[in-house]
Amino acid sequence: VDACESKIEIVTPYWASNSAGKIRAIVNTQHFEQAIHQEVCS
């Protein structure tokens, strides 16, 4: 059961914070691109 109606997004951020709250750079290359699949309540 879904909690809310949502939209699906696939994003490739360049900065993120880890579980300790530290800001880290995400390095993407042509062969190893990192992406996040997220569902956001609308």
Helices and strands as residue ranges (DSSP letters): E 6-11, E 15-17, E 23-25, E 36-41
